[in-house]
Amino acid sequence: MSANEKPLIAIVGATSKQGRSVAAALLESQRFRVRALTRKKDSPEALRLEKLGAEIVKVPLELGRQKDLVAAFAGADGAFLMTADRPAGDD
């Protein structure tokens, strides 16, 4: 399977502890391409993921930046992201 035929997984917060772990595992499996979404493309964590083969994309995760976020997911076959766990009743 060529690199472009592998499913592309977009990982939000790819330079966080959990995101890095997921990205590294997917890349190590050699079954997936990884698009690492981060606020800092030049952080040590992002540079390490890039060396492993991840595509690094700078995405500001703030209100009003929907176009940037949608573009970051373009062409992705799947996604990994973590959400904050809120206690029931905090809606």
N, C-alpha and C positions, 0 to 999 in steps of 0.2 A: 504494500500500500504506500503510495507516494505521500509526502508530507501534506500536500494540499487536499488529499482525500480523507485525511484523518478528521474526525469531528473537532470542531472548535468550541472550547469552553471559555466563557468570559468569567473572570473571578473579580468580584467587587471587594476592595480592601485586600488586594493580593499581597501587600507588604506587611499585613498584620500577622500575628503568630499563627492563627488558624488558616488564613488565606495562603500564607507561604507554604504551610504544610500540605494543603490541598494541591496547590500549583506544583510543588515538587513531586508529589506522588503521581499526579497525572502525567507530568513530563517524563518521570522515570519509567512509567509503564510503556512509553513509546506508542501508545494507542490514541493519544489526543494531542491537539495543538492547544496552547494556552494563551489567552489574551488577558494580561494582568492589568486591571484597572487600579490606578493609584493617583494620589494627589501630587506625589513627588517622583518624577521619572528618574531623577539622579540620586535618589536615596541609596544607601548601601544595599538594602534589601531588594530594591528594584533592579539594581545592577547585577546582583547575584542571580535573580530570576532570569534576567536577560541572557546571562552566560549559560544558563541551563536550557535556553531555547525559547523562553516566553517572549511574546510580543508585548511590549510595555506601552500602555496608553494612559496619558494624563487626563484625568476626569475630575473636575471639581464637583464634589458631592454636596451641593447646596441648592436651596430653592432658586428657581428661575433658570436653571441650567439644563432643562429637559432635553434640548436639542443635542447637547454634548453627550448626555447619557445615552440617548437613543442611538446616536452615531457609534458610540463605543460598543454597543451590542449588535450592530449590523453584521449579518452573516454568521452570528454565533449559533451553534446547534444546541447549546445548553449554557446554564449559568450556575454559579455558586455565589451565595451571599449570606451574610448573617444579619439577623435583625435583633433589635433589643427585646428582651423578654420583659413584658410589663405584667404586674399583678392584675388579676381580674378586677374590673371596676375602674380601671384607670383610663378608660376610653375617652 
